[in-house]
Amino acid sequence: MTTGPNRNAENVITVHIDQGLEELVPGFLENRRGDVQILETALEQNNLAQIRIIGHRLKGDGGGYGFDAISMVGAALEQAAAREDRDAIRRHTAELDEFLARVTVVYRR
């Protein structure tokens, strides 16, 4: 089981993942935490192209690992960057950060 930094039971988001991904998921989630930092920096630097690329990658990779919420945020980030909607980028980046803080992974056997 992988737990995000916020272990408050009422805030936990439980995601059930295939046991075959157990070795990969912790690194995947850690890399997404790094993406939050990159997104914040890219927004400060007005690098919308980088935000679109990260959003596109999140959209594709999230579901492959069983994290549909990450895919949805990625799609929203990609679209917000295309529209140059900085407020939406901030909201979706915060949404990703919050998800990562609350997610708990349960591996299906």
C-alpha positions in Angstrom: 0.0 0.0 0.0 1.2 3.5 -0.9 -0.1 6.4 1.1 0.2 10.1 0.3 1.6 12.5 2.9 -1.9 13.4 4.2 -3.1 10.4 6.2 -6.2 11.9 7.6 -8.8 9.2 7.1 -11.6 11.5 6.0 -9.4 13.0 3.2 -8.1 9.8 1.8 -8.7 8.9 -1.9 -8.4 5.2 -2.4 -7.3 3.9 -5.8 -7.2 0.1 -6.5 -4.3 -0.8 -8.8 -3.3 -4.1 -10.3 -0.6 -5.8 -8.2 1.6 -6.1 -11.2 2.3 -2.4 -11.0 3.3 -2.4 -7.4 7.0 -1.8 -8.1 6.3 1.0 -10.5 3.5 3.0 -8.8 5.6 4.7 -6.0 8.1 6.1 -8.6 5.2 7.1 -10.8 3.6 9.1 -8.0 6.9 10.6 -6.9 7.5 11.8 -10.5 4.0 13.4 -10.6 4.9 15.3 -7.4 7.9 16.6 -9.3 5.6 17.5 -12.2 3.6 19.8 -9.7 6.8 21.7 -9.1 7.7 21.9 -12.8 4.2 23.1 -13.6 4.4 25.8 -10.9 7.7 27.0 -12.3 6.5 26.9 -15.9 3.5 29.0 -15.0 5.8 31.6 -13.3 7.9 31.7 -16.4 4.9 31.8 -18.7 6.1 28.6 -20.4 2.7 27.4 -21.6 4.3 25.0 -24.1 5.9 23.0 -21.3 2.5 23.0 -19.4 0.8 21.6 -22.5 3.4 18.9 -22.9 3.1 17.8 -19.2 -0.7 17.9 -19.4 -0.6 15.7 -22.5 1.7 13.2 -20.8 -0.4 13.1 -17.7 -3.5 12.6 -19.8 -1.9 9.5 -21.4 0.1 8.1 -18.5 -2.4 8.4 -15.7 -4.9 5.9 -16.9 -2.2 3.4 -17.9 -1.2 3.2 -14.2 -4.8 3.2 -13.1 -5.1 6.8 -12.0 -8.0 8.2 -14.1 -8.0 11.4 -12.0 -4.5 12.2 -13.1 -5.5 11.7 -16.7 -8.5 14.0 -16.3 -6.3 16.7 -14.7 -3.7 16.3 -17.5 -6.4 16.8 -20.1 -7.6 19.9 -18.3 -4.1 21.3 -18.0 -3.4 20.7 -21.7 -6.6 22.5 -22.6 -6.0 25.4 -20.2 -2.5 25.9 -21.6 -3.9 25.9 -25.1 -6.4 28.6 -24.1 -3.6 30.5 -22.1 -5.9 30.3 -19.1 -3.5 30.8 -16.2 -6.1 30.7 -13.5 -7.3 27.3 -14.7 -3.7 26.1 -14.9 -3.2 27.1 -11.2 -6.5 25.4 -10.2 -5.6 22.1 -12.0 -2.1 22.1 -10.7 -3.5 22.5 -7.2 -6.0 19.8 -7.9 -3.1 17.4 -8.9 -1.1 18.4 -5.8 -4.2 17.7 -3.6 -4.9 14.4 -5.2 -1.2 13.3 -4.7 -1.4 14.3 -1.0 -4.6 12.3 -0.4 -4.2 9.2 -2.6 -3.8 5.8 -1.0 -3.1 2.8 -3.3 -4.5 -0.6 -2.6 -3.0 -3.3 -4.8 -5.5 -5.9 -6.1 -4.3 -9.5 -5.9 
